[in-house]
């Protein structure tokens, strides 16, 4: 279960208009014309203007630069149709369904022999675990959409941000993966690229560590900003000499103030944080659900189990013996009752895709009257819910389930720590029947046995918790506990999610699956090479199962390389995603899986609720045909918003850690080498989990050679060897809370080299 926290307090609206949501998508054309036409037409029968789809098909066939005249000739257009064609091509360039080529030409953005062309218009949809942009091709109509790993921008250029479109040169890496390099930046749709930074001495210093260029703010364009303030700006026309000019359009507060870190991350990653007035009004009008035909669950002592700082409670659980097995009840807040398809709340929820969690705030998917009010299962208060009742045998195998719409009253709000303490002491929280916690753990152990029997990928990677004081300063960075009470909730939720996917398949309803593909051949090859250096092996790809990874991780549990192996196995995995077509969930070793248990904070779960409501005829607020038709686009969108949120959350933690360590510049820390590259090393501190960079010039004077696929660094003169995962001591040289970057040097036997440019070649 994801961590939770208090909701963000909305700032005053600044004239923001409603965000585009699912209802804003244009309807599909009612008919398609053919893609071939005679090259010539008689004057008496001029050809109709071609559709955009026809032009795209033509561009895909010719595979190269095409001028307006070529298109007009191919489609047999008359001279008086040239102006309309020019406007149509301009629209296609704006939409990125055709790529600009030269002053007036265009070229296709589609495929060549089943692959993307050498150049294509792509849109940045997020970042990978290393922070580099990931893009998708515009106008793609193939069965699986390619993934494009964009290379960093040239020095002095701003980093690519989610939502930005560029004309890119592509290199095929195999399968559906490509490497992209920017040829021309096309900006955001109907929006100028934003600049986020700190205003100082008439300049804007970027807050993005990958962006090196500064911007100058001409007189009269300061927007009332003062030195030290975090600002949003937009670029102004430039003469091409000196710093590029920019106009400040919004002031976000002073750097160093409480909550300034999360504000930077919210705006840097384009996280929507203000609700429209219409959505706010809809949320304020919400009231308690009527009993109606709902099943009365108020007498069942359902309890919520969450983190200590959680304020939104969207799932409650109950368990009791059922013969030799168990009856488990999972009740989920009935968000679909309040958020109807096509409403302002629905558009806002679709736009966000999910809630975003920072150390000091939450940017919720739904306004506070719902997220912390009517959709929160508060103890002692009646709430509407969707529930699943599951029956499992003594080995945790499901023997049956049923879904329903109910009315419940939470018997207690418990924390993970409370439940764990009572389980170990054999007691129960006040107000709950005797044996309540023991029964929950009995069902949990059965489900855990089933999980272990099927063999799942269970990576043990430390997660850090950043603690802040009332002024927003970091007071401590602690490892997040991993208790059996956490696993209990996870197993209950996984079981409920499986039931949801199975039920929708039985009902013939659309399902927004949570899918996880097996690792790619390329990643497995790299993983096996790495494991070979440690004397370890992995099953062949054809027979590979999550259980093989589980046995591998068990084999290294007590070895010093254990953490490095866990991290490398994680990097070898595909990223989970949402999709309307099922391919199973590799990591959980499940043939079908869907998210059902958190509709307050995930739009995917809300769609699953609506599909269940329609399929089981539980009300008039089920999924609509229009929604179901948009599932492919919605799946891609909410997958992108999930990755955007993860990148923003990582960014915030990095910035907080850098600010925390800024007072310890010069200190030496135990660390491990977590990355080896020709341009330098990355280290991860044992104490805080913070990661930083060691440039090659900070190593002792030598000719350093990178070997074994970036896993070892060897000094030609000293024969000193640095290996991935090796324990080292690292001295902190620089820490920037503004960008979240840390710079280290290694304390090696020969002593660190001063941070200055070295002579000669380096790896």
Secondary structure as UniProt FT lines:
FT   HELIX           22..24
FT   HELIX           43..45
FT   HELIX           52..62
FT   HELIX           68..74
FT   TURN            75..76
FT   HELIX           79..81
FT   HELIX           82..95
FT   STRAND          99..101
FT   TURN            102..104
FT   STRAND          105..107
FT   STRAND          111..112
FT   TURN            113..114
FT   STRAND          115..116
FT   STRAND          119..127
FT   TURN            129..130
FT   STRAND          133..137
FT   TURN            138..139
FT   STRAND          147..150
FT   TURN            155..156
FT   TURN            162..163
FT   STRAND          165..174
FT   TURN            175..176
FT   STRAND          177..188
FT   TURN            189..190
FT   STRAND          194..200
FT   TURN            201..202
FT   STRAND          203..206
FT   TURN            209..210
FT   STRAND          215..216
FT   TURN            219..220
FT   TURN            223..224
FT   TURN            227..228
FT   STRAND          229..235
FT   STRAND          244..254
FT   TURN            255..256
FT   TURN            258..259
FT   HELIX           260..268
FT   TURN            269..270
FT   HELIX           277..284
FT   TURN            292..293
FT   STRAND          295..296
FT   TURN            298..299
FT   STRAND          303..306
FT   TURN            308..309
FT   STRAND          315..322
FT   TURN            323..324
FT   STRAND          325..333
FT   HELIX           335..337
FT   TURN            341..342
FT   HELIX           344..352
FT   STRAND          356..357
FT   STRAND          362..363
FT   HELIX           368..369
FT   HELIX           370..374
FT   STRAND          382..392
FT   TURN            394..395
FT   STRAND          398..410
FT   STRAND          412..415
FT   HELIX           416..425
FT   TURN            430..431
FT   TURN            434..435
FT   HELIX           436..454
FT   STRAND          464..468
FT   TURN            470..471
FT   STRAND          474..479
FT   HELIX           484..507
FT   STRAND          513..516
FT   HELIX           521..533
FT   TURN            534..535
FT   HELIX           541..543
FT   HELIX           546..555
FT   TURN            556..558
FT   TURN            560..561
FT   HELIX           562..572
FT   STRAND          577..579
FT   TURN            586..589
FT   TURN            599..601
FT   HELIX           603..615
FT   TURN            616..617
FT   HELIX           625..629
FT   HELIX           631..661
FT   HELIX           662..664
FT   TURN            665..666
FT   STRAND          668..677
FT   TURN            678..679
FT   STRAND          680..685
FT   TURN            686..688
FT   STRAND          691..695
FT   HELIX           696..698
FT   STRAND          704..707
FT   TURN            708..711
FT   STRAND          712..715
FT   TURN            716..718
FT   STRAND          721..723
FT   TURN            724..725
FT   STRAND          727..736
FT   TURN            737..740
FT   STRAND          741..746
FT   TURN            749..750
//
